Amino acid sequence: MISRILSRRSIVGLLALSVLLLTVGFAIAEPLPFPSLNIGVGTATKPNDIAVTIQIFILMTVMSLAPGLLIMTTSFTRISVVLSFLRTAMGTQAAPSNQVILSLSMFLTFFIMTPVWEQINKDAYQPWKAQKISQEQAMERAVRPVRVFMLSQTREKDLALFVSLSKLQRPNNAEDIPTLTVIPAFMISELRTAFQIGFLIYIPFIVVDMVVASVLMSMGMMMLPPVMISLPFKILLFVLVDGWGLVISSLVKSFG
């Protein structure tokens, strides 16, 4: 009993001594310097200062609109819609999750759009980085490959619709159509193509649902939901035919 009391007292004494040493050390030691950050608004004295400020604001605006640009001008829309149709047709509710679908759509978009971005890097960014062309010329060269990609995937009917809605004169060729007119036409065409692919994906799963429902009705199992029985068969069918490989390869080839 006495040894336990002594051991407790010794522990308390060591803790008190440690606290005392730390206090003395902090009192003796010099204060640590902390960096300070000052942000102020000054007065522009040169036109170049105003131009740089406007460019910074424009750059921040473009960066904030980057997700929208990724959706509007790339293959992301078609891929994400088709994968959503696939999940709904299988009836797996939240498997794969939205994060998985969006991530897969994003990386497939990077895979499909790599040739376009490489051409932008070669024709626009590298010459501008080497100061061989101006910023305006770089922007014009960067838009061209994206326009070629969008026009190759846009139906003439959708393009004519937005040309008429914009009340523009009849263009002689695709170069005369503004980019702001091409983008919505491209998105409408992408949605139409995605719904067509989604319809084709639905057909085999609907057949499985109808077969299972007919079998259950013939067996007199009216109270058993057909979805509980058809879901394992749909998953098995999808795995046996290598469904992910077929869907992804068809999506990538549809942009060829």
MIZA-228254 format. One line per field, with one value per residue: residue number from 1; y, x, z of N, C-alpha, C in turn. Coordinates in pm, 1 decimal. Example, Ala and Ser with C-alpha at 12.3 -4.5 7.8 and 13.67 -1.06 7.14 Angstrom:
// residues 2
num [1|2] $
nc2 [-569.0|-225.0] $
nc1 [1319.0|1285.0] $
nc3 [780.0|708.0] $
cac2 [-450.0|-106.0] $
cac1 [1230.0|1367.0] $
cac3 [780.0|714.0] $
cc2 [-330.0|3.0] $
cc1 [1320.0|1290.0] $
cc3 [780.0|787.0] $
This chain:
// residues 256
num [1|2|3|4|5|6|7|8|9|10|11|12|13|14|15|16|17|18|19|20|21|22|23|24|25|26|27|28|29|30|31|32|33|34|35|36|37|38|39|40|41|42|43|44|45|46|47|48|49|50|51|52|53|54|55|56|57|58|59|60|61|62|63|64|65|66|67|68|69|70|71|72|73|74|75|76|77|78|79|80|81|82|83|84|85|86|87|88|89|90|91|92|93|94|95|96|97|98|99|100|101|102|103|104|105|106|107|108|109|110|111|112|113|114|115|116|117|118|119|120|121|122|123|124|125|126|127|128|129|130|131|132|133|134|135|136|137|138|139|140|141|142|143|144|145|146|147|148|149|150|151|152|153|154|155|156|157|158|159|160|161|162|163|164|165|166|167|168|169|170|171|172|173|174|175|176|177|178|179|180|181|182|183|184|185|186|187|188|189|190|191|192|193|194|195|196|197|198|199|200|201|202|203|204|205|206|207|208|209|210|211|212|213|214|215|216|217|218|219|220|221|222|223|224|225|226|227|228|229|230|231|232|233|234|235|236|237|238|239|240|241|242|243|244|245|246|247|248|249|250|251|252|253|254|255|256] $
nc2 [-120.7|124.7|144.4|180.0|432.1|585.9|547.5|671.6|933.6|987.4|982.3|1196.9|1398.1|1392.0|1471.2|1731.5|1845.9|1830.7|2002.6|2241.0|2273.0|2300.9|2538.3|2723.8|2699.1|2798.4|3057.9|3154.8|3112.1|3265.9|3442.4|3281.2|3368.4|3471.1|3451.8|3721.5|3828.2|4054.2|4199.2|4422.7|4694.3|4879.2|5175.7|5186.7|5282.8|5258.4|5165.2|4898.4|4772.8|4767.6|4605.4|4361.1|4300.9|4267.4|4043.9|3854.0|3834.1|3734.6|3488.5|3360.8|3344.9|3172.7|2941.7|2881.6|2811.0|2581.4|2305.8|2314.4|2367.4|2133.3|1952.7|2050.9|2064.2|1827.2|1463.9|1391.7|1419.2|1230.5|987.1|981.9|989.6|751.9|557.4|604.2|526.0|255.4|165.4|209.9|40.1|-210.2|-214.7|-187.5|10.9|196.3|107.2|83.4|361.1|717.1|860.6|677.6|644.4|905.9|943.4|740.8|828.9|1069.8|993.3|835.5|1035.4|1188.6|999.2|977.5|1239.9|1299.1|1305.1|1546.8|1737.1|1708.6|1811.2|2075.3|2148.5|2127.5|2301.8|2542.5|2596.6|2542.5|2703.6|2955.9|2956.3|2961.7|3216.3|3271.1|3325.6|3538.7|3590.7|3604.1|3476.8|3223.9|3147.0|3131.6|2922.0|2718.7|2676.1|2565.3|2272.4|2172.8|2264.0|2119.7|1859.3|1878.3|1946.5|1719.1|1538.8|1642.8|1665.4|1768.9|1863.8|1951.7|2149.0|2324.4|2402.3|2563.0|2758.0|2882.9|2968.2|3154.7|3350.6|3402.5|3476.2|3258.5|3024.9|2976.3|2769.6|2546.2|2696.3|2948.3|2943.1|3050.8|2969.9|2966.3|2893.7|2642.2|2488.0|2443.4|2299.4|2078.1|1963.8|1891.3|1700.0|1511.5|1429.0|1310.1|1095.6|956.8|878.5|705.3|498.1|423.2|320.3|89.1|-52.1|-104.3|-301.8|-593.3|-628.8|-571.4|-785.9|-999.1|-927.7|-955.0|-1229.1|-1347.5|-1241.4|-1360.3|-1633.9|-1641.6|-1567.5|-1782.3|-1981.9|-1912.6|-1736.2|-1465.6|-1269.1|-1236.6|-1015.8|-956.9|-831.1|-903.5|-1157.4|-1131.8|-956.6|-1085.7|-1255.4|-1071.6|-942.0|-1161.0|-1227.2|-992.5|-1000.2|-1239.6|-1190.1|-1005.9|-734.0|-473.5|-434.1|-443.4|-223.7|-4.1|-18.8|19.2|278.0|426.1|371.5|491.8|754.9|761.6] $
nc1 [83.4|189.6|392.6|245.4|132.9|362.9|456.1|251.8|281.2|534.4|490.6|312.9|486.2|682.2|525.9|456.7|710.2|779.8|590.2|669.8|929.9|870.1|724.8|916.8|1096.3|948.8|921.2|1181.3|1267.5|1283.7|1017.1|833.1|848.3|566.4|422.3|279.4|-3.8|-102.5|-364.9|-462.9|-636.9|-538.8|-466.6|-488.9|-233.8|-146.9|-254.0|-198.8|-213.3|-486.5|-570.0|-447.4|-579.8|-842.9|-803.7|-740.5|-983.1|-1142.7|-1016.8|-1067.6|-1344.7|-1374.8|-1256.1|-1438.0|-1653.0|-1565.3|-1654.0|-1909.2|-1834.4|-1697.0|-1906.8|-2071.2|-1927.3|-1798.1|-1775.9|-1903.4|-2175.8|-2328.4|-2214.8|-2259.6|-2541.8|-2613.9|-2497.2|-2648.8|-2902.6|-2845.5|-2805.7|-3062.8|-3213.6|-3119.8|-3213.2|-3085.1|-3093.6|-2904.2|-2655.8|-2417.2|-2297.9|-2375.2|-2136.5|-1953.1|-2050.0|-2027.3|-1749.8|-1649.0|-1759.8|-1624.3|-1351.6|-1368.3|-1442.5|-1205.4|-1043.8|-1161.4|-1152.8|-884.9|-725.9|-826.2|-758.0|-482.1|-427.1|-504.5|-312.6|-84.4|-127.9|-214.6|-153.2|126.2|260.1|170.2|281.5|548.2|558.3|507.4|268.3|-15.7|-238.2|-505.6|-493.2|-419.0|-649.6|-834.8|-723.9|-744.7|-1016.6|-1093.0|-1037.8|-1221.5|-1464.1|-1467.9|-1493.5|-1744.7|-1916.4|-1894.6|-2043.3|-2294.3|-2629.2|-2758.5|-3017.2|-3064.5|-2870.7|-2961.5|-3196.8|-3118.0|-2980.4|-3186.6|-3337.4|-3167.2|-3186.6|-3008.0|-2835.0|-2850.0|-2598.1|-2301.1|-2119.4|-1992.6|-1810.7|-1913.0|-2099.3|-2169.7|-1991.6|-2140.1|-2383.7|-2339.1|-2287.5|-2535.0|-2679.7|-2515.9|-2541.8|-2814.7|-2817.6|-2647.2|-2799.3|-3015.4|-2888.9|-2792.8|-3033.6|-3131.3|-2939.1|-2983.5|-3245.4|-3201.3|-3047.9|-3232.9|-3403.1|-3321.1|-3330.4|-3595.5|-3716.9|-3628.6|-3758.0|-4027.2|-4042.3|-3987.2|-4201.5|-4418.7|-4372.3|-4397.4|-4666.4|-4791.2|-4730.4|-4882.2|-4790.7|-4872.8|-4832.2|-4562.9|-4307.0|-4200.8|-3957.1|-3775.3|-3702.1|-3620.3|-3404.2|-3153.0|-3118.5|-3091.8|-2854.8|-2680.5|-2702.9|-2599.5|-2335.8|-2242.5|-2244.8|-2048.2|-2115.7|-2029.7|-1800.1|-1911.8|-2090.4|-1921.1|-1736.0|-1908.8|-1996.0|-1755.6|-1688.6|-1899.5|-1833.3|-1661.0] $
nc3 [0.0|84.6|-103.8|-338.3|-292.2|-285.0|-543.0|-691.2|-597.9|-694.9|-971.1|-1000.0|-915.5|-1119.2|-1339.3|-1259.3|-1250.6|-1521.5|-1640.2|-1520.5|-1625.1|-1898.8|-1891.6|-1803.2|-2012.0|-2234.3|-2145.2|-2147.7|-2409.0|-2736.0|-2895.6|-3155.4|-3497.4|-3682.7|-4000.9|-4183.1|-4373.5|-4608.2|-4775.7|-5010.5|-5173.4|-5432.6|-5628.2|-5974.4|-6189.0|-6444.8|-6775.4|-6832.4|-6584.3|-6530.0|-6741.0|-6679.0|-6440.9|-6533.9|-6695.8|-6501.9|-6364.4|-6571.5|-6614.5|-6368.6|-6387.0|-6607.7|-6500.1|-6300.1|-6455.9|-6570.6|-6514.4|-6639.2|-6903.6|-6957.6|-6958.7|-7162.4|-7404.4|-7459.9|-7463.9|-7235.3|-7163.3|-7317.9|-7230.7|-6949.1|-6937.1|-7069.1|-6900.0|-6672.0|-6765.3|-6800.6|-6535.1|-6432.8|-6597.1|-6520.7|-6263.3|-6020.5|-5836.9|-5646.5|-5731.6|-5973.8|-5772.2|-5780.2|-5769.3|-5874.5|-6135.6|-6238.5|-6211.4|-6379.5|-6619.3|-6645.1|-6675.1|-6904.2|-7077.4|-7076.5|-7203.5|-7458.9|-7552.3|-7565.4|-7814.2|-7923.6|-7730.6|-7734.7|-7986.5|-7946.5|-7759.5|-7917.7|-8138.9|-8029.4|-7746.2|-7702.8|-7906.1|-7812.7|-7558.4|-7624.2|-7713.6|-7978.9|-8098.4|-8044.6|-7760.1|-7843.4|-8094.2|-8006.1|-7865.1|-8075.2|-8226.5|-8038.1|-8016.1|-8257.6|-8292.9|-8103.9|-8206.9|-8447.1|-8346.7|-8214.0|-8427.4|-8582.6|-8438.7|-8430.5|-8536.5|-8853.5|-8855.7|-8591.4|-8577.9|-8774.8|-8652.9|-8431.0|-8564.7|-8702.0|-8480.7|-8369.9|-8553.8|-8760.3|-9067.4|-9351.1|-9328.7|-9524.2|-9488.7|-9231.7|-9091.2|-9073.8|-8873.9|-8549.4|-8245.6|-8008.9|-8105.4|-8201.5|-7974.0|-7810.3|-8006.0|-8037.3|-7780.3|-7773.6|-7975.9|-7861.3|-7639.5|-7772.0|-7906.0|-7681.1|-7559.6|-7754.0|-7744.6|-7479.1|-7497.5|-7652.4|-7468.6|-7271.7|-7376.1|-7362.5|-7081.5|-7020.3|-7146.6|-6985.5|-6744.5|-6824.8|-6884.6|-6635.7|-6484.1|-6620.0|-6569.2|-6289.0|-6260.8|-6389.1|-6210.4|-5999.1|-5808.3|-5709.8|-5520.7|-5493.0|-5561.9|-5892.9|-5940.4|-5742.7|-5817.6|-6082.9|-6076.5|-5985.4|-6209.7|-6419.9|-6347.4|-6359.7|-6633.2|-6745.0|-6656.9|-6769.7|-7045.4|-7062.7|-7006.5|-6928.1|-7080.9|-7339.9|-7336.5|-7280.3|-7492.5|-7708.7|-7656.6|-7680.9|-7948.6|-8073.1|-8101.5|-8305.1] $
cac2 [0.0|240.1|153.7|237.6|575.0|649.4|548.9|775.1|1063.6|1007.8|1014.6|1334.1|1486.2|1399.9|1552.9|1871.1|1891.7|1848.9|2124.7|2353.6|2290.6|2353.8|2679.1|2801.9|2699.5|2892.1|3194.5|3194.5|3108.1|3381.8|3415.0|3236.3|3465.4|3425.2|3533.1|3801.9|3840.7|4177.4|4209.9|4557.9|4741.5|5002.7|5253.2|5155.7|5401.1|5230.1|5084.5|4755.9|4719.8|4739.0|4491.9|4239.4|4274.5|4212.4|3908.4|3766.6|3809.0|3647.1|3355.6|3303.2|3310.8|3052.6|2827.1|2846.6|2750.1|2464.6|2186.3|2330.1|2351.6|1991.2|1883.7|2102.6|2056.4|1699.4|1343.5|1358.1|1410.5|1102.5|874.7|981.4|955.7|609.1|479.6|617.9|437.0|117.7|135.4|203.7|-79.5|-326.5|-209.3|-202.6|128.7|283.3|34.8|165.9|487.6|834.7|896.1|585.3|675.3|1032.6|924.3|663.4|917.2|1170.0|934.8|800.0|1161.2|1217.9|903.9|1008.1|1375.3|1316.4|1357.5|1686.8|1818.8|1706.9|1905.2|2209.7|2171.4|2142.1|2414.6|2667.1|2626.6|2544.9|2828.7|3071.4|2948.9|3005.0|3356.2|3280.1|3379.1|3616.6|3520.7|3594.0|3370.5|3095.6|3112.6|3089.8|2789.5|2621.1|2648.9|2491.6|2127.4|2146.0|2283.3|2005.7|1745.5|1897.7|1942.0|1580.2|1464.2|1717.8|1644.7|1889.0|1912.9|2028.3|2268.1|2416.4|2454.2|2673.4|2867.4|2955.6|3034.9|3270.0|3447.9|3435.1|3451.7|3121.8|3015.1|2905.9|2647.0|2532.6|2799.7|3069.9|2925.8|3085.6|2861.2|2965.9|2824.8|2501.1|2416.5|2384.3|2197.3|1959.1|1902.6|1826.5|1578.9|1414.6|1373.4|1220.1|973.2|885.9|813.9|592.4|388.9|377.8|236.0|-42.2|-120.8|-145.1|-412.3|-726.4|-633.6|-579.3|-924.1|-1079.7|-895.0|-1011.8|-1374.6|-1380.2|-1210.8|-1462.6|-1758.9|-1627.9|-1569.0|-1919.6|-2062.3|-1864.8|-1652.7|-1329.9|-1175.8|-1224.2|-914.1|-1012.7|-767.7|-979.1|-1276.0|-1096.3|-882.9|-1172.6|-1305.2|-961.8|-923.0|-1276.3|-1211.0|-881.3|-1042.8|-1345.6|-1135.2|-900.4|-614.9|-348.6|-421.0|-411.5|-88.2|94.7|-19.5|80.0|423.2|485.0|361.9|581.3|884.9|746.8] $
cac1 [0.0|280.6|465.1|155.1|120.7|487.8|464.0|160.6|342.0|647.0|436.4|263.1|602.4|742.8|439.7|469.7|842.4|776.8|515.3|753.1|1037.9|812.0|688.3|1040.4|1153.4|872.8|946.3|1316.4|1284.7|1237.2|889.4|843.8|791.6|452.5|409.9|158.3|-50.9|-176.8|-433.6|-516.7|-685.7|-469.3|-512.7|-414.1|-170.4|-116.8|-358.3|-165.3|-261.2|-629.1|-583.3|-411.5|-688.3|-955.7|-766.7|-750.9|-1125.6|-1190.3|-962.5|-1142.6|-1478.0|-1362.3|-1229.4|-1562.6|-1741.1|-1498.6|-1740.7|-2010.6|-1770.6|-1667.9|-2031.6|-2134.6|-1847.7|-1727.2|-1859.4|-1948.0|-2322.4|-2375.8|-2168.7|-2327.1|-2683.4|-2623.0|-2469.4|-2765.6|-3004.1|-2804.5|-2835.0|-3208.1|-3264.5|-3086.6|-3292.7|-2998.5|-3113.5|-2787.3|-2532.9|-2312.5|-2342.1|-2358.0|-1994.4|-1885.8|-2094.0|-1967.0|-1605.3|-1627.3|-1791.0|-1518.9|-1228.5|-1395.3|-1435.7|-1063.2|-991.2|-1214.4|-1115.5|-738.9|-673.9|-865.0|-676.8|-344.2|-419.0|-508.0|-181.3|15.5|-153.4|-247.8|-86.3|271.5|304.4|146.7|380.1|675.4|539.8|506.0|138.1|-78.7|-340.4|-625.7|-470.6|-421.4|-789.3|-897.0|-674.0|-792.0|-1159.1|-1114.9|-1056.0|-1345.3|-1573.8|-1468.5|-1549.3|-1887.2|-1988.6|-1897.2|-2141.8|-2419.7|-2717.1|-2786.7|-3148.6|-3049.0|-2792.4|-3049.6|-3293.7|-3061.6|-2949.3|-3311.7|-3376.9|-3080.0|-3220.8|-2889.6|-2843.7|-2816.9|-2451.5|-2250.4|-2054.2|-1990.9|-1725.6|-1991.7|-2190.0|-2101.6|-1971.1|-2251.7|-2494.5|-2301.5|-2288.0|-2665.6|-2715.0|-2438.6|-2598.1|-2940.3|-2783.1|-2592.4|-2910.5|-3091.8|-2810.5|-2789.4|-3163.4|-3138.7|-2859.5|-3052.6|-3357.8|-3148.5|-3002.6|-3350.4|-3478.1|-3298.5|-3372.0|-3741.2|-3751.1|-3608.9|-3866.1|-4152.9|-4036.4|-3999.2|-4337.9|-4508.2|-4350.5|-4455.6|-4812.7|-4832.9|-4714.1|-4975.2|-4722.9|-4914.8|-4786.9|-4417.1|-4266.0|-4112.0|-3825.1|-3687.2|-3652.7|-3555.8|-3279.8|-3033.6|-3101.4|-3040.4|-2713.1|-2607.4|-2697.8|-2510.0|-2197.7|-2205.3|-2220.4|-1947.7|-2194.6|-1953.6|-1714.0|-1993.3|-2144.5|-1813.3|-1681.3|-2006.8|-1992.7|-1633.5|-1695.6|-2004.1|-1772.3|-1564.4] $
cac3 [0.0|91.6|-231.0|-438.1|-265.0|-326.6|-688.6|-738.7|-568.9|-786.8|-1103.3|-993.1|-909.4|-1251.9|-1423.3|-1217.6|-1293.3|-1666.6|-1667.6|-1477.5|-1721.8|-2022.5|-1868.5|-1799.8|-2146.5|-2318.0|-2098.4|-2186.0|-2554.3|-2811.1|-2962.5|-3293.4|-3591.8|-3760.8|-4122.7|-4196.3|-4510.8|-4626.2|-4904.5|-5020.8|-5302.3|-5466.6|-5743.8|-6096.6|-6248.6|-6583.8|-6842.3|-6824.8|-6456.7|-6544.9|-6832.4|-6605.1|-6346.7|-6610.2|-6736.8|-6384.9|-6341.1|-6678.8|-6588.0|-6256.8|-6436.5|-6690.6|-6413.3|-6231.8|-6554.9|-6630.3|-6517.7|-6741.9|-7034.4|-6974.6|-6990.3|-7284.0|-7527.5|-7468.6|-7469.4|-7099.4|-7155.3|-7371.3|-7147.8|-6819.1|-6955.2|-7102.8|-6779.9|-6584.3|-6822.0|-6773.0|-6395.0|-6415.5|-6664.4|-6438.2|-6141.9|-5902.9|-5753.0|-5626.2|-5762.3|-5910.7|-5715.6|-5867.2|-5774.9|-5966.4|-6271.6|-6279.8|-6225.9|-6501.6|-6732.5|-6657.3|-6728.7|-7043.5|-7151.5|-7096.8|-7301.1|-7591.6|-7592.6|-7565.1|-7942.2|-7941.4|-7639.0|-7783.7|-8097.6|-7887.4|-7699.7|-8023.5|-8228.2|-7960.2|-7619.3|-7715.3|-7972.9|-7724.7|-7450.8|-7682.3|-7755.1|-8123.8|-8136.7|-7938.1|-7683.7|-7925.5|-8191.6|-7934.7|-7837.5|-8200.7|-8261.6|-7939.7|-8037.9|-8382.3|-8276.3|-8029.9|-8302.9|-8539.4|-8274.1|-8191.2|-8554.5|-8630.4|-8360.8|-8428.6|-8650.9|-8931.6|-8817.1|-8467.2|-8609.6|-8847.1|-8557.2|-8353.3|-8656.9|-8724.8|-8356.7|-8349.3|-8658.4|-8838.6|-9210.1|-9388.7|-9341.9|-9641.3|-9442.4|-9085.4|-9033.0|-9053.5|-8760.1|-8423.8|-8150.4|-7914.5|-8170.5|-8217.6|-7845.2|-7776.6|-8104.8|-8002.3|-7660.2|-7810.7|-8050.7|-7767.1|-7561.9|-7860.2|-7924.3|-7554.4|-7538.1|-7845.7|-7687.7|-7359.2|-7538.0|-7691.2|-7347.5|-7195.1|-7436.9|-7302.8|-6941.6|-7019.8|-7182.0|-6864.6|-6650.9|-6873.5|-6870.9|-6493.2|-6441.3|-6676.2|-6496.5|-6154.9|-6273.0|-6421.9|-6089.2|-5899.0|-5708.1|-5741.6|-5418.5|-5496.2|-5660.8|-5996.2|-5938.1|-5653.8|-5888.8|-6209.7|-6056.3|-5995.8|-6345.7|-6502.5|-6314.0|-6414.1|-6778.6|-6777.0|-6631.7|-6862.3|-7180.0|-7048.7|-7035.3|-6915.1|-7198.2|-7457.0|-7326.6|-7290.5|-7628.4|-7797.4|-7632.4|-7738.6|-8093.4|-8124.9|-8128.7|-8414.4] $
cc2 [125.1|257.9|213.5|387.8|648.4|656.7|655.5|913.1|1092.1|1044.6|1157.6|1433.6|1501.5|1485.7|1700.4|1928.7|1916.5|1976.8|2247.6|2380.8|2348.4|2500.6|2768.8|2811.2|2797.1|3036.5|3245.2|3205.9|3232.8|3347.6|3378.6|3339.5|3402.5|3513.3|3607.1|3818.2|3964.5|4181.0|4347.1|4589.1|4876.5|5070.7|5221.8|5284.3|5382.5|5151.1|4935.4|4693.9|4683.3|4616.9|4361.0|4202.1|4213.0|4070.3|3810.4|3732.8|3715.8|3504.1|3286.9|3263.6|3184.3|2930.0|2783.9|2780.3|2624.7|2338.5|2195.5|2314.5|2205.5|1914.8|1923.9|2071.2|1926.0|1584.5|1307.1|1337.1|1274.9|986.9|868.5|942.8|806.5|522.4|490.4|530.5|291.1|78.5|123.0|78.5|-205.6|-329.8|-225.3|-81.2|215.0|211.0|23.8|302.4|601.6|874.6|807.0|617.0|803.8|1019.6|847.4|748.6|1019.0|1111.6|883.2|923.9|1200.8|1127.3|940.3|1143.0|1398.3|1363.5|1505.0|1776.1|1819.0|1803.4|2048.8|2243.9|2198.9|2270.5|2546.8|2693.3|2637.6|2667.1|2952.7|3073.3|2994.9|3147.8|3373.3|3337.2|3456.1|3534.0|3503.6|3484.2|3233.2|3052.6|3065.6|2949.8|2682.6|2583.1|2559.4|2341.1|2091.1|2162.0|2166.3|1883.0|1760.8|1887.4|1799.9|1496.0|1530.9|1688.4|1777.1|1949.1|1998.2|2156.9|2372.0|2477.5|2574.7|2788.6|2950.5|3028.4|3158.7|3379.6|3496.4|3414.1|3310.2|3109.5|2937.8|2774.2|2648.1|2640.9|2928.2|3061.3|2961.6|2966.7|2852.3|2906.1|2676.2|2424.0|2362.6|2279.3|2067.1|1888.2|1830.8|1696.7|1471.1|1349.8|1275.8|1087.8|890.4|814.9|696.0|472.3|333.9|289.0|96.1|-121.0|-176.2|-275.3|-548.6|-735.9|-637.9|-719.8|-1014.7|-1054.6|-958.7|-1163.5|-1414.9|-1354.4|-1315.0|-1594.1|-1752.3|-1630.2|-1708.7|-2012.3|-2017.0|-1780.8|-1505.9|-1227.4|-1155.2|-1120.8|-974.6|-954.1|-845.9|-1100.7|-1237.2|-1026.5|-972.6|-1224.2|-1196.2|-937.3|-1036.6|-1264.7|-1102.6|-920.9|-1146.1|-1292.5|-1026.1|-765.0|-485.7|-327.0|-382.8|-267.4|16.0|98.5|43.0|231.7|487.0|482.4|454.7|721.4|877.7|812.7] $
cc1 [86.5|354.4|377.3|141.5|245.9|498.8|372.7|220.4|458.0|599.1|386.2|377.5|670.3|659.0|452.4|603.5|846.6|704.1|597.0|864.1|985.2|776.7|811.2|1101.0|1082.2|897.0|1082.2|1331.7|1227.1|1105.0|911.0|782.8|677.5|439.7|277.7|125.5|-138.1|-234.5|-498.9|-562.1|-621.4|-530.3|-425.0|-361.4|-139.4|-231.7|-328.8|-213.8|-408.4|-649.5|-551.7|-521.8|-808.9|-925.9|-777.2|-897.2|-1182.9|-1141.9|-1037.1|-1283.7|-1475.3|-1339.2|-1355.3|-1662.5|-1681.2|-1585.1|-1849.9|-1954.7|-1737.1|-1792.8|-2082.6|-2058.0|-1771.0|-1827.2|-1919.7|-2099.0|-2372.1|-2338.1|-2244.5|-2474.1|-2699.1|-2596.8|-2583.7|-2880.4|-2971.4|-2836.3|-2984.8|-3265.7|-3235.0|-3167.0|-3212.1|-3002.2|-2987.0|-2655.7|-2518.7|-2365.3|-2318.8|-2211.7|-1919.3|-1922.5|-2028.8|-1816.1|-1573.4|-1655.0|-1679.7|-1393.2|-1248.4|-1395.0|-1291.9|-1004.1|-1034.8|-1163.1|-965.1|-684.7|-707.4|-777.8|-529.8|-327.1|-424.2|-372.0|-75.0|-2.8|-170.6|-159.3|64.5|321.6|282.1|246.6|516.6|670.2|551.6|375.3|81.4|-185.3|-468.8|-610.5|-472.7|-564.4|-860.0|-852.0|-723.9|-937.5|-1180.8|-1128.4|-1184.0|-1466.5|-1582.7|-1528.3|-1700.1|-1967.0|-1995.4|-2001.7|-2279.9|-2499.9|-2742.9|-2921.7|-3140.5|-2970.9|-2878.6|-3153.0|-3238.8|-3015.4|-3073.7|-3358.0|-3291.7|-3102.2|-3097.4|-2917.1|-2799.3|-2665.9|-2412.4|-2184.0|-2053.6|-1907.5|-1803.0|-2085.0|-2116.5|-2092.6|-2084.9|-2378.2|-2465.5|-2318.1|-2426.0|-2712.3|-2641.9|-2498.8|-2729.3|-2913.7|-2727.7|-2703.3|-2992.6|-3018.0|-2806.7|-2921.3|-3182.2|-3060.6|-2925.9|-3171.6|-3310.7|-3099.7|-3121.7|-3411.3|-3447.3|-3343.0|-3524.3|-3787.7|-3736.3|-3720.4|-3998.0|-4154.8|-4055.6|-4141.0|-4436.6|-4494.4|-4413.3|-4607.9|-4862.9|-4821.1|-4806.2|-4912.7|-4750.8|-4858.1|-4636.2|-4377.2|-4171.4|-3970.9|-3727.7|-3628.0|-3575.0|-3422.1|-3156.6|-3009.6|-3046.9|-2892.6|-2629.3|-2594.2|-2598.9|-2364.4|-2153.2|-2174.1|-2114.8|-2010.9|-2116.6|-1862.7|-1792.1|-2043.3|-2034.7|-1755.8|-1778.2|-2009.5|-1872.2|-1640.1|-1801.8|-1951.0|-1672.0|-1609.2] $
cc3 [0.0|-39.4|-340.0|-419.1|-309.6|-477.8|-747.1|-715.4|-663.9|-926.1|-1107.2|-989.8|-1042.4|-1346.1|-1388.1|-1260.5|-1443.1|-1703.8|-1631.6|-1577.1|-1853.5|-2007.8|-1870.3|-1939.0|-2237.9|-2275.0|-2143.6|-2337.1|-2619.8|-2880.2|-3108.8|-3387.0|-3672.0|-3884.1|-4124.7|-4344.0|-4519.2|-4767.4|-4911.0|-5161.1|-5329.6|-5587.0|-5863.5|-6158.5|-6396.0|-6645.9|-6835.2|-6694.6|-6464.7|-6634.7|-6760.9|-6506.6|-6417.6|-6654.9|-6621.0|-6356.7|-6447.3|-6655.8|-6474.3|-6300.3|-6521.1|-6605.3|-6337.9|-6326.1|-6618.2|-6626.1|-6623.5|-6881.8|-7061.8|-7014.4|-7127.9|-7411.1|-7542.4|-7473.0|-7334.8|-7092.8|-7200.6|-7279.0|-7016.8|-6832.4|-6985.0|-6980.0|-6678.6|-6633.5|-6791.3|-6629.3|-6370.6|-6479.1|-6584.1|-6309.5|-6016.0|-5811.6|-5747.1|-5651.2|-5914.1|-5867.7|-5814.3|-5879.3|-5872.9|-6110.7|-6322.4|-6298.9|-6352.9|-6625.0|-6754.3|-6720.5|-6871.2|-7132.1|-7177.6|-7204.1|-7442.3|-7642.7|-7596.7|-7699.6|-7965.0|-7855.1|-7678.9|-7900.6|-8048.0|-7827.0|-7806.5|-8103.1|-8155.6|-7839.4|-7633.8|-7792.9|-7887.1|-7609.5|-7498.7|-7734.6|-7906.8|-8176.7|-8018.2|-7866.9|-7764.5|-8031.0|-8127.0|-7904.1|-7964.2|-8240.9|-8164.5|-7963.2|-8159.9|-8363.1|-8201.9|-8121.4|-8400.4|-8472.2|-8256.2|-8320.4|-8609.7|-8558.1|-8360.4|-8554.4|-8723.1|-8892.4|-8690.6|-8492.2|-8683.0|-8752.6|-8481.5|-8441.6|-8684.5|-8599.4|-8328.9|-8453.2|-8733.4|-8986.1|-9241.9|-9409.2|-9467.2|-9605.2|-9289.7|-9018.8|-9003.7|-8933.3|-8632.1|-8328.8|-8049.6|-7974.9|-8185.8|-8086.6|-7809.4|-7876.8|-8076.4|-7880.2|-7690.1|-7886.8|-7959.2|-7683.4|-7646.8|-7880.0|-7796.4|-7526.7|-7633.7|-7792.1|-7562.7|-7390.9|-7576.8|-7569.6|-7268.7|-7246.1|-7372.5|-7156.8|-6929.0|-7053.7|-7060.3|-6763.7|-6694.5|-6858.1|-6724.6|-6443.2|-6494.2|-6601.9|-6357.9|-6159.8|-6304.7|-6300.9|-5976.4|-5789.5|-5737.4|-5644.3|-5418.1|-5600.8|-5764.2|-5992.6|-5851.1|-5723.5|-6013.8|-6189.6|-6058.7|-6137.6|-6438.1|-6474.0|-6371.5|-6565.6|-6818.3|-6757.9|-6734.8|-7002.1|-7178.4|-7082.6|-7027.7|-7035.4|-7322.7|-7453.5|-7346.4|-7431.6|-7727.2|-7780.9|-7699.2|-7891.0|-8152.8|-8155.3|-8243.3|-8543.8] $
